[in-house]
C-alpha cells in the first residue's frame, strides 16, 4: 500500500531518502495508513490521539468515515471507460455501510458493470477544517426485487429532472479518511496584499 504524505517535517524518511521529497511512504497492508508511531512522526494524528487537534492531518477510523459520508449528499464515482479514467458526480446515500446511487442508462451504468472496481470519494469543509473519505470497492447493479425494495426505502431522489431507473451499490473493500486542519504552512509567513 502507498499513502500520500502531506507533511514530511524532519522524519526519518526525509533524512534517509531525500529524493522522495514529501510524496510517499509505505503503510501497512491492512488499511494503507501509516502505523501510529510513523503517523505522528510524519505530521499525522490518529483520531483517538489526544494531540490530534494540534496536527494538521488526522487519520480517521472507518466508523467515523461512514458517519461523515452519511452527512453529505454528493460524492464522486471514479471508474474507467475505454482505458481512460472517468469521474462522475453522484448524489448518494449510505445504506448498511455501502454507497448507493441512482443512474440512467449510459456511461456510469456501463462502466460500473464492465469495470466494477471503482473508487468513490466525498468530502466537506468549513472555515477551519475539512475532511475527505475514499471508498475503494466493487460496483454492483441492484437487480433482485428484495434489493430494489431495500434501495427504494433509502428514498434516494435524483437531483436532475431525468429518469434514473437503475440503482448501483458500491460494496467497500477499503475505506480511508483524513481530516485536515487548515492553517499556514510551518516556517513560512505570507503577507496578504
C-alpha positions in Angstrom: 0.0 0.0 0.0 1.1 3.6 -0.6 -0.1 6.6 1.5 0.3 10.2 0.4 2.3 12.2 3.0 1.1 15.7 3.3 3.8 17.0 5.6 7.2 15.4 5.9 8.9 17.6 8.6 12.1 16.1 10.0 11.0 12.5 9.6 13.3 9.5 9.2 12.2 9.1 5.6 13.2 12.7 4.8 16.7 12.1 6.1 17.2 8.7 4.6 15.6 9.3 1.2 15.5 13.0 0.5 15.0 12.2 -3.2 11.4 11.2 -2.3 10.6 14.7 -1.3 7.3 14.6 0.6 5.4 12.2 -1.6 5.1 8.6 -0.5 5.6 6.3 2.5 4.8 2.7 2.7 1.9 1.9 5.0 0.8 -1.5 6.5 -1.1 -3.9 4.3 -4.2 -3.7 6.5 -5.6 -0.3 5.6 -3.0 1.8 3.8 -2.3 4.1 6.7 1.0 4.5 8.5 1.3 2.9 11.9 0.5 5.3 14.8 4.2 5.9 15.6 5.0 6.7 12.0 1.8 8.8 11.6 2.9 11.0 14.5 6.4 11.3 13.1 5.1 12.3 9.7 2.8 15.0 11.0 -0.4 12.9 11.0 -2.5 12.2 14.0 -4.7 9.2 14.7 -8.3 10.2 15.5 -8.1 8.9 19.1 -4.8 10.7 19.7 -5.4 13.4 22.4 -2.9 15.7 20.5 -4.9 15.3 17.2 -6.2 18.9 17.5 -2.6 20.1 17.1 -1.9 18.0 14.0 -2.7 19.3 10.5 -3.8 15.8 9.3 -5.8 13.2 11.2 -6.3 9.7 10.1 -10.0 8.7 10.7 -11.2 5.4 11.8 -13.6 3.6 9.5 -16.6 4.2 11.7 -16.1 8.0 11.6 -15.6 7.8 7.8 -19.1 6.2 7.5 -20.6 8.8 9.8 -19.1 11.6 7.7 -20.3 10.0 4.4 -23.8 9.8 5.8 -23.9 13.6 6.3 -23.3 14.7 2.7 -25.4 14.2 -0.3 -22.9 14.5 -3.1 -19.7 12.4 -4.0 -17.6 11.4 -6.9 -17.5 8.0 -8.6 -14.2 7.1 -10.3 -14.2 4.3 -12.9 -12.6 3.6 -16.3 -14.1 3.7 -19.8 -12.1 2.5 -22.9 -8.9 2.5 -20.8 -9.4 6.2 -19.7 -10.3 7.3 -16.2 -13.8 8.8 -15.8 -15.2 10.7 -12.8 -18.9 11.4 -12.2 -20.5 13.5 -9.5 -23.4 11.5 -8.0 -25.9 12.1 -5.3 -25.9 9.1 -2.9 -26.8 7.7 0.4 -25.1 5.4 2.8 -27.1 2.2 3.4 -25.7 -0.6 5.6 -22.1 0.6 5.1 -22.4 0.6 1.3 -22.7 3.6 -1.1 -26.0 3.6 -3.1 -26.7 5.9 -6.1 -29.2 6.0 -8.9 -28.3 6.4 -12.6 -29.8 6.4 -16.0 -28.6 4.1 -18.8 -25.3 5.5 -20.0 -21.6 5.7 -19.2 -21.9 5.4 -15.4 -24.0 2.3 -15.6 -22.0 0.7 -18.4 -18.6 1.4 -16.8 -19.8 0.3 -13.4 -20.9 -3.0 -14.9 -17.8 -3.6 -17.1 -15.1 -2.2 -14.8 -16.7 -2.9 -11.5 -13.7 -1.9 -9.4 -14.4 1.7 -8.6 -13.3 4.4 -6.2 -15.8 6.7 -4.5 -14.8 10.0 -2.8 -16.8 12.5 -0.8 -15.6 15.5 1.2 -16.7 18.6 3.0 -15.2 21.6 4.8 -15.8 24.7 6.7 -13.6 27.7 7.5 -11.3 25.8 9.8 -11.1 22.2 8.7 -12.1 19.7 6.0 -12.3 16.0 5.5 -12.1 13.5 2.7 -13.2 9.9 2.6 -12.3 7.4 -0.1 -14.1 4.1 -0.6 -12.5 1.5 -2.9 -14.8 -1.2 -3.8 -16.9 -3.1 -6.3 -19.9 -1.6 -8.0 -22.9 -3.8 -8.5 -26.2 -3.1 -10.2 -29.2 -3.7 -7.9 -31.4 -6.4 -9.7 -33.4 -8.6 -7.3 -36.8 -7.4 -6.1 -35.7 -7.6 -2.5 -32.6 -5.5 -3.2 -34.6 -3.0 -5.2 -37.2 -2.7 -2.4 -34.4 -2.1 0.1 -32.8 0.6 -2.2 -36.1 2.4 -2.7 -36.6 2.6 1.1 -33.5 4.8 1.1 -35.6 7.5 -0.6 -32.7 8.5 -2.9 -34.2 11.0 -5.3 -32.4 12.2 -8.5 -31.2 15.8 -8.4 -31.9 16.4 -12.0 -35.3 16.1 -13.8 -34.4 12.9 -15.5 -35.4 9.3 -15.2 -32.9 7.3 -13.3 -34.2 3.7 -13.2 -31.1 1.9 -12.1 -29.6 1.6 -8.6 -25.9 0.9 -8.2 -24.4 -0.1 -4.9 -20.7 0.2 -4.1 -19.6 -2.7 -1.8 -16.5 -1.5 0.1 -13.2 -3.3 0.1 -11.2 -0.4 1.7 -12.4 2.8 3.5 -9.9 5.5 4.4 -10.4 9.0 5.6 -8.5 12.1 6.6 -9.4 15.3 8.5 -7.4 18.4 7.6 -6.9 21.3 9.9 -6.4 24.5 7.9 -3.6 26.8 8.7 -0.4 28.4 7.5 2.5 26.3 6.2 5.0 25.8 9.0 8.1 28.0 8.7 6.5 30.4 6.2 5.0 33.7 6.6 2.8 35.3 3.9 1.6 38.9 3.6 -1.9 39.3 2.2 -2.0 42.4 0.0 
